[in-house]
């Protein structure tokens, strides 16, 4: 399955975050960068916390609800 999404706001947020990290980094160091994947994973985790009824997986014999994200 493939989806096309407009991720302009995500990319802009990532740029702002990484610029902020660079601004507070110690001289002559390389701070870790935030990736687009990092931001998507965070958004999915927050969505699952807000809507626990969709935090499920499908198994061979049914649907399993998960209590943790």
C-alpha positions as a Markdown table, in Angstrom:
| # | Residue | x | y | z |
|---|---|---|---|---|
| 1 | Unk | 0.0 | 0.0 | 0.0 |
| 2 | Unk | 1.3 | 3.4 | -0.9 |
| 3 | Unk | 0.0 | 6.9 | 0.1 |
| 4 | Unk | 1.1 | 10.3 | -1.0 |
| 5 | Unk | 0.9 | 13.0 | 1.6 |
| 6 | Unk | 1.8 | 16.7 | 1.8 |
| 7 | Unk | 4.6 | 16.8 | 4.3 |
| 8 | Unk | 5.7 | 20.5 | 3.9 |
| 9 | Unk | 4.8 | 21.3 | 7.5 |
| 10 | Unk | 6.7 | 18.2 | 8.8 |
| 11 | Unk | 9.8 | 19.1 | 6.8 |
| 12 | Unk | 9.6 | 22.7 | 8.0 |
| 13 | Unk | 9.2 | 21.7 | 11.6 |
| 14 | Unk | 12.2 | 19.3 | 11.3 |
| 15 | Unk | 14.3 | 22.1 | 9.9 |
| 16 | Unk | 13.4 | 24.5 | 12.7 |
| 17 | Unk | 14.1 | 21.8 | 15.4 |
| 18 | Unk | 17.5 | 20.9 | 13.9 |
| 19 | Unk | 18.4 | 24.6 | 13.6 |
| 20 | Unk | 17.5 | 25.0 | 17.2 |
| 21 | Unk | 19.7 | 22.1 | 18.2 |
| 22 | Unk | 22.6 | 23.6 | 16.2 |
| 23 | Unk | 22.1 | 26.9 | 18.0 |
| 24 | Unk | 22.5 | 25.4 | 21.4 |
| 25 | Unk | 25.3 | 22.9 | 20.5 |
| 26 | Unk | 28.6 | 23.2 | 22.1 |
| 27 | Unk | 31.3 | 24.5 | 19.7 |
| 28 | Unk | 33.0 | 22.0 | 17.6 |
| 29 | Unk | 30.5 | 19.3 | 18.3 |
| 30 | Unk | 27.9 | 17.6 | 16.1 |
| 31 | Unk | 24.5 | 17.2 | 17.7 |
| 32 | Unk | 22.2 | 14.3 | 16.7 |
| 33 | Unk | 19.7 | 15.4 | 14.1 |
| 34 | Unk | 16.0 | 14.8 | 14.2 |
| 35 | Unk | 14.7 | 12.8 | 11.2 |
| 36 | Unk | 11.4 | 12.9 | 9.5 |
| 37 | Unk | 10.9 | 9.4 | 10.7 |
| 38 | Unk | 11.4 | 10.5 | 14.3 |
| 39 | Unk | 8.6 | 13.1 | 13.9 |
| 40 | Unk | 6.2 | 10.6 | 12.3 |
| 41 | Unk | 6.9 | 8.0 | 15.1 |
| 42 | Unk | 6.2 | 10.7 | 17.7 |
| 43 | Unk | 3.0 | 11.7 | 16.0 |
| 44 | Unk | 1.7 | 8.1 | 15.7 |
| 45 | Unk | 2.5 | 7.4 | 19.4 |
| 46 | Unk | 0.6 | 10.6 | 20.4 |
| 47 | Unk | -2.3 | 9.6 | 18.2 |
| 48 | Unk | -2.4 | 6.1 | 19.8 |
| 49 | Unk | -2.4 | 7.6 | 23.3 |
| 50 | Unk | -5.2 | 9.9 | 22.4 |
| 51 | Unk | -7.2 | 7.1 | 20.7 |
| 52 | Unk | -6.4 | 3.8 | 22.4 |
| 53 | Unk | -9.2 | 2.0 | 20.6 |
| 54 | Unk | -7.1 | 1.9 | 17.4 |
| 55 | Unk | -4.0 | 0.5 | 19.2 |
| 56 | Unk | -4.6 | -3.0 | 17.9 |
| 57 | Unk | -3.0 | -5.6 | 15.7 |
| 58 | Unk | -4.4 | -8.5 | 13.7 |
| 59 | Unk | -3.4 | -12.0 | 14.5 |
| 60 | Unk | -4.4 | -15.3 | 12.8 |
| 61 | Unk | -7.3 | -15.8 | 15.1 |
| 62 | Unk | -8.5 | -12.3 | 16.0 |
| 63 | Unk | -7.7 | -8.7 | 16.8 |
| 64 | Unk | -5.5 | -7.9 | 19.8 |
| 65 | Unk | -5.8 | -4.6 | 21.7 |
| 66 | Unk | -2.6 | -3.3 | 23.2 |
| 67 | Unk | -2.5 | -1.5 | 26.5 |
| 68 | Unk | 0.9 | 0.2 | 25.9 |
| 69 | Unk | 2.2 | 2.3 | 23.1 |
